[in-house]
């Protein structure tokens, strides 16, 4: 019986080793890509959405898109820890638009070999702490060497803040 258990354990170890050797030989500590294209493996989609900040850009899932003022033109300066907090909006094809100026939509190569969606020359990102579509909790944040703002359909940053929710007589708690 011990011989059968040892053979089974050895076979499992060899299979695990073979799976590990089947990789490219490089390791990466970067998180998996979390893009609007990852669910379908295709192109990203952009559209306008009404929010307390006015009309803003969102991805195909309704997640708010931001620009990073530390970027230079279409060149992203957000990698590693920055990209974990502010995942770039990436695509594998030409992004589609719904109700936006299609001539403002573009793409730019990233140093991590992905393609980032741009709008009016700005690389676009989501904020990891936005938990549901339409959240704008990253608005006006300053992190990783620059400010982060939602983007208007005209392609400019919206630098204001959303009005604070007013207390109600329905028990407060703001839905928590």
C-alpha positions as CSV (number, residue, x, y, z in Angstrom):
1,X,0.0,0.0,0.0
2,X,2.8,2.4,0.8
3,X,4.3,1.8,-2.6
4,X,1.0,2.9,-4.3
5,X,0.8,6.0,-2.2
6,X,4.4,7.0,-3.0
7,X,3.9,6.4,-6.7
8,X,0.7,8.5,-6.7
9,X,2.5,11.3,-4.7
10,X,5.4,11.2,-7.1
11,X,3.1,11.3,-10.2
12,X,1.3,14.4,-8.7
13,X,4.7,16.1,-8.0
14,X,5.9,15.4,-11.6
15,X,2.7,16.7,-13.1
16,X,3.0,19.9,-11.0
17,X,6.6,20.3,-12.0
18,X,5.8,19.8,-15.7
19,X,3.0,22.4,-15.5
20,X,5.4,24.9,-14.0
21,X,8.1,24.1,-16.7
22,X,5.5,24.7,-19.4
23,X,5.5,28.4,-18.7
24,X,7.7,31.0,-20.6
25,X,10.3,30.8,-17.9
26,X,9.7,34.3,-16.7
27,X,7.7,35.2,-13.7
28,X,5.5,38.1,-13.2
29,X,4.3,39.7,-10.0
30,X,1.8,41.8,-11.8
31,X,-1.9,41.2,-11.2
32,X,-4.0,39.7,-13.9
33,X,-5.3,42.2,-16.4
34,X,-8.6,43.7,-15.4
35,X,-9.8,45.3,-18.5
36,X,-13.1,46.0,-20.1
37,X,-11.9,43.7,-22.9
38,X,-10.9,40.8,-20.7
39,X,-14.4,39.4,-20.3
40,X,-14.8,39.0,-24.0
41,X,-11.2,39.0,-25.1
42,X,-12.1,41.6,-27.7
43,X,-12.5,45.3,-28.0
44,X,-13.3,47.8,-25.3
45,X,-16.4,50.0,-25.5
46,X,-16.8,53.6,-24.4
47,X,-20.0,55.5,-23.7
48,X,-21.2,58.6,-21.9
49,X,-23.0,58.2,-18.5
50,X,-25.0,60.7,-16.5
51,X,-23.5,61.1,-13.0
52,X,-23.6,63.7,-10.1
53,X,-20.4,65.1,-11.8
54,X,-22.3,65.5,-15.1
55,X,-21.8,63.4,-18.2
56,X,-18.7,61.2,-17.8
57,X,-17.0,58.4,-19.8
58,X,-17.6,54.8,-18.7
59,X,-16.5,51.5,-20.1
60,X,-18.7,48.8,-21.6
61,X,-19.6,47.5,-18.1
62,X,-20.5,51.0,-16.9
63,X,-17.3,51.5,-14.8
64,X,-16.1,55.0,-14.5
65,X,-13.0,55.9,-16.6
66,X,-10.3,58.3,-15.3
67,X,-7.3,60.1,-16.7
68,X,-4.0,60.5,-14.9
69,X,-2.5,64.0,-15.1
70,X,1.0,62.6,-14.8
71,X,0.8,60.9,-18.1
72,X,2.5,62.4,-21.1
73,X,0.2,62.6,-24.1
74,X,-0.8,59.0,-24.8
75,X,2.1,57.5,-22.8
76,X,1.1,55.9,-19.6
77,X,3.2,56.4,-16.4
78,X,1.1,54.0,-14.3
79,X,2.5,50.5,-13.9
80,X,3.0,48.0,-11.0
81,X,1.4,49.2,-7.8
82,X,-0.2,52.1,-9.6
83,X,-1.8,49.9,-12.2
84,X,-3.1,47.6,-9.4
85,X,-4.9,50.6,-7.9
86,X,-5.8,52.2,-11.2
87,X,-6.2,49.4,-13.7
88,X,-5.6,50.6,-17.3
89,X,-8.6,50.2,-19.7
90,X,-7.0,47.8,-22.2
91,X,-8.3,46.4,-25.5
92,X,-7.3,43.8,-28.1
93,X,-9.0,45.6,-30.9
94,X,-10.5,48.9,-32.0
95,X,-12.6,50.4,-29.1
96,X,-16.2,51.0,-30.0
97,X,-18.1,54.1,-28.9
98,X,-21.8,54.8,-28.1
99,X,-22.8,58.4,-28.3
100,X,-19.2,59.8,-28.3
101,X,-17.0,61.4,-30.9
102,X,-15.3,58.3,-32.4
103,X,-12.4,60.4,-33.7
104,X,-11.3,61.0,-30.1
105,X,-11.0,57.3,-29.4
106,X,-7.6,55.7,-29.9
107,X,-5.1,53.2,-28.4
108,X,-1.6,53.4,-27.2
109,X,1.0,50.6,-26.5
110,X,2.0,50.0,-22.9
111,X,5.4,48.8,-21.6
112,X,3.6,45.7,-20.3
113,X,2.8,44.7,-23.9
114,X,-0.9,45.5,-23.6
115,X,-2.8,48.1,-25.6
116,X,-4.5,50.9,-23.6
117,X,-7.6,52.8,-24.7
118,X,-7.2,56.5,-25.0
119,X,-9.7,59.3,-25.4
120,X,-8.8,62.8,-26.7
121,X,-5.1,61.7,-26.3
122,X,-5.5,60.6,-22.6
123,X,-4.8,57.0,-21.5
124,X,-7.9,55.7,-19.6
125,X,-8.1,53.9,-16.3
126,X,-10.6,52.5,-13.8
127,X,-10.3,52.9,-10.0
128,X,-10.0,49.6,-8.1
129,X,-12.0,51.0,-5.2
130,X,-15.0,51.9,-7.4
131,X,-17.1,48.9,-6.4
132,X,-20.0,49.2,-8.8
133,X,-20.8,50.8,-12.2
134,X,-21.1,54.6,-11.9
135,X,-19.0,54.9,-8.7
136,X,-16.6,57.9,-8.8
137,X,-14.7,57.4,-5.6
138,X,-11.4,58.1,-7.3
139,X,-12.4,61.6,-8.4
140,X,-9.8,64.2,-7.5
141,X,-7.5,61.7,-5.9
142,X,-3.8,62.5,-5.9
143,X,-1.6,59.4,-6.0
144,X,1.4,58.0,-7.8
145,X,2.6,61.5,-8.7
146,X,-0.5,63.1,-10.1
147,X,-4.2,63.8,-9.9
148,X,-6.9,61.5,-11.2
149,X,-10.1,62.9,-12.8
150,X,-13.1,61.5,-14.5
151,X,-13.3,62.4,-18.2
152,X,-16.1,64.3,-19.9
153,X,-17.4,63.3,-23.4
154,X,-15.5,66.3,-24.8
155,X,-12.3,64.6,-23.5
156,X,-11.4,67.0,-20.8
157,X,-11.0,66.2,-17.1
158,X,-13.8,67.1,-14.8
159,X,-12.0,68.6,-11.8
160,X,-15.0,69.3,-9.6
161,X,-16.4,67.1,-6.9
162,X,-19.8,65.5,-6.7
163,X,-22.3,67.0,-4.3
164,X,-22.4,65.2,-0.9
165,X,-25.5,63.1,-0.3
166,X,-27.9,64.9,2.0
167,X,-29.3,63.2,5.1
168,X,-32.8,61.8,4.7
169,X,-35.5,61.0,7.2
170,X,-35.6,57.4,6.0
171,X,-33.2,56.2,8.7
172,X,-29.9,57.5,7.3
173,X,-27.1,55.1,6.9
174,X,-26.9,55.9,3.1
175,X,-27.9,52.3,2.2
176,X,-25.4,50.5,4.5
